[in-house]
Amino acid sequence: MRLYLASRSPRRRELLNQIGIDFDTIVFRDGMRTDSETDETPKPNEDPLVYVERVARAKAVHGLKIVEERRLPMRPVLAADTTLEFAGEIIGKPVDMSDAVAILRRLSGQTHRVLTGVAINHLGRTIYRLSTSEVRFRRIDDDEIRHYVMSGEPMDKAGAYGIQGRAGLFVEHLSGSYTGVMGLPICETGELLKELGFRPL
């Protein structure tokens, strides 16, 4: 089995390699040339669960469109989206270093939810699974936050941290999926592949 991963995330690549899935990567445009189909801007008052499903499905559908446009071999297209929900608010990637500091100050000593939606589009049909995890941070002082942000690690990550990196020091308790918090819940991903008739093991 071989599929397409519609993501530029190195964590998602690592996790697919971990479970022995062969894949090729489809990269969406970002920055000023972002594909409108994969715009991650939340809609006004959008529920976090609705948001993460909408974005994951849109990435999978747009990934298939790219496969068709490039006349690549037809294979399943896997996409995912990870967001944080804190006090009912969607917290995505920080826009700059000061935003990363502000996010981490809010999360310090608090419990937040990490939502990762996984979608696979195969032959025009999109199937979806959601992974929900609760993460509690210990109290983090300003010095720790400043040093962490200066490392650059938070800048491309939802909630301004990567659990598999230095921010593992902040995590007091995790209930749910560690790989889901990383960005690709491998249990749910495996279930989706089985639903399509593929068996990773």
C-alpha positions in Angstrom: 0.0 0.0 0.0 1.2 3.5 -0.8 -0.6 6.8 -0.3 -0.2 10.5 -0.5 0.4 12.6 2.6 -1.1 16.1 2.1 1.1 17.8 4.6 4.5 19.4 5.0 4.7 18.4 8.7 7.9 16.4 9.6 6.0 14.9 12.6 3.3 13.4 10.4 6.0 11.9 8.1 7.8 10.4 11.1 4.6 8.8 12.4 3.6 7.3 9.0 7.1 5.9 8.8 6.7 4.5 12.4 3.7 2.4 11.4 5.3 1.3 8.1 3.2 3.2 5.6 4.8 4.1 2.3 3.8 7.5 1.0 4.6 10.4 -1.2 4.1 14.0 -0.1 1.8 16.6 -1.6 2.8 20.1 -0.5 0.2 22.9 -0.5 1.3 26.5 -1.1 1.6 28.7 1.9 2.4 32.3 2.8 1.0 34.9 0.4 0.2 32.2 -2.2 -1.8 30.0 0.2 -4.4 27.8 -1.6 -7.8 29.2 -0.8 -9.2 25.7 -0.5 -6.9 25.0 2.5 -7.2 28.3 4.3 -7.0 27.5 8.0 -8.7 30.7 9.2 -11.5 29.9 11.5 -15.0 31.2 10.6 -16.6 33.6 13.1 -17.8 31.7 16.2 -16.9 28.4 14.6 -17.1 25.4 16.9 -13.6 23.9 17.3 -14.9 20.4 16.4 -16.6 21.7 13.3 -13.4 23.7 12.4 -11.0 20.8 12.7 -13.2 18.5 10.6 -13.8 21.1 7.9 -10.1 21.9 7.5 -9.0 18.2 7.5 -11.6 17.3 4.9 -10.7 20.3 2.8 -7.0 19.3 2.7 -7.8 15.7 1.7 -10.2 16.9 -1.1 -7.7 19.5 -2.4 -4.9 16.9 -2.2 -6.8 14.6 -4.5 -7.4 17.6 -6.9 -3.6 18.1 -7.1 -3.1 14.4 -7.8 -5.6 14.6 -10.7 -4.2 17.9 -12.0 -0.7 16.4 -12.1 -1.9 13.2 -13.5 -0.2 11.2 -10.7 -1.1 7.6 -10.0 -4.4 7.4 -8.1 -3.9 6.5 -4.4 -5.6 7.5 -1.2 -4.8 11.0 0.0 -4.3 11.4 3.8 -4.6 14.8 5.5 -4.8 16.0 9.0 -5.4 19.1 11.0 -4.5 19.8 14.7 -5.9 22.6 16.8 -6.2 23.5 20.4 -9.3 24.4 22.2 -9.0 26.4 25.4 -12.0 28.1 27.1 -14.1 27.5 24.0 -11.6 29.3 21.8 -9.6 27.9 18.8 -5.9 28.3 19.3 -3.9 27.7 16.1 -0.3 28.4 15.2 1.3 31.6 16.6 1.6 34.5 14.2 4.8 35.7 15.7 7.0 35.3 18.8 5.0 37.6 21.0 1.9 35.7 20.1 3.6 32.4 21.1 4.6 33.9 24.5 1.0 35.1 25.0 -0.4 31.6 24.1 2.0 29.8 26.5 1.2 32.2 29.3 -2.5 31.4 28.9 -1.9 27.6 28.9 0.4 27.7 31.9 -1.1 25.8 34.8 -4.2 25.0 32.8 -5.8 22.1 31.0 -6.6 22.4 27.2 -7.9 20.1 24.6 -6.0 19.0 21.5 -8.2 18.1 18.5 -6.7 16.3 15.6 -8.9 15.4 12.7 -7.7 12.9 10.1 -9.3 12.6 6.7 -8.6 10.2 3.8 -9.9 10.8 0.3 -10.0 7.7 -1.8 -11.8 7.5 -5.2 -13.7 10.7 -4.4 -15.0 9.6 -1.0 -13.7 11.2 2.1 -13.8 9.4 5.5 -12.9 11.1 8.8 -11.9 10.4 12.4 -11.3 12.7 15.3 -8.8 12.3 18.1 -9.4 14.3 21.3 -6.9 14.6 24.1 -6.6 16.7 27.3 -3.3 18.1 28.2 -2.5 19.9 31.5 0.6 22.1 31.7 2.4 22.7 35.0 3.0 26.4 35.9 5.6 27.7 33.5 7.5 30.9 34.5 8.2 33.7 32.1 11.9 32.8 31.8 11.1 29.3 30.7 8.5 30.6 28.2 11.0 33.1 26.8 13.8 30.5 26.4 11.4 28.1 24.7 10.1 30.7 22.3 13.6 31.8 21.4 14.4 28.2 20.4 12.0 28.7 17.5 10.2 25.4 18.2 6.7 26.8 18.8 6.4 28.8 15.7 4.9 26.2 13.3 2.8 24.3 15.9 -0.8 24.7 17.0 -0.9 26.0 20.5 2.7 27.2 20.2 4.3 23.9 21.5 5.5 20.5 20.3 4.9 17.8 22.9 7.7 15.6 21.3 10.2 18.4 21.8 11.3 20.6 24.6 7.8 21.4 25.6 7.5 17.9 26.9 8.9 19.5 30.1 5.7 21.5 30.5 3.2 18.5 30.3 2.0 17.5 33.8 -0.7 15.2 32.5 -2.0 13.8 29.2 -5.3 12.0 28.7 -5.7 10.7 25.2 -3.4 10.1 22.3 0.2 11.2 22.4 0.5 10.8 18.6 -2.7 12.8 18.2 -1.1 15.7 20.2 1.9 15.4 17.9 -0.3 15.8 14.8 -1.4 12.4 13.5 -3.2 9.9 15.8 -1.9 6.6 14.5 -4.7 4.5 16.0 -7.4 6.5 14.2 -5.3 6.6 11.1 -5.0 2.8 11.1 -8.8 2.5 11.6 -9.4 4.7 8.5 -7.0 2.6 6.4 -8.7 -0.6 7.5 -12.1 0.9 6.5 -10.7 1.4 3.0 -9.5 -2.2 2.9 -5.9 -1.5 3.6 -4.1 -3.1 6.6 -0.9 -1.5 7.8 -0.1 -4.7 9.8 
